Amino acid sequence: MVEFHKTYEVVGWAYEADLHCRECASKRFGEELEIKEMIDREGNPVHPLFLDETQQDDACGDCGRLILDLI
C-alpha cells in the first residue's frame, strides 16, 4: 500500500544555517521543540521544515541521512 503524506507535514528542522532531521533535532532540543519557540546557538529561531519545502537531495546536517528517506 502506498503511504501518503501531507505537504504541511514537518519532516525536519532548520537551525544553525543547516537542515536537520526530526530525530537529530529532537536530540538537540528535546520534546520542547514542538511546544515552544526555540533559539539555536547562533541566536536565530528554529524553523520547521515542511514536506513541500524539501528537495530529494536535502540531507541532515548532523547524521547525513537524506531527510525524505526518513519519513
Secondary structure, DSSP 4 states (H G I P E B T S, - for coil): -PPP--TT-EEEEEETTEEEEHHHHHHHHGGGGGTS--B-TTSPBPEEEEGGG--TT-B-TTT--BGGGG-
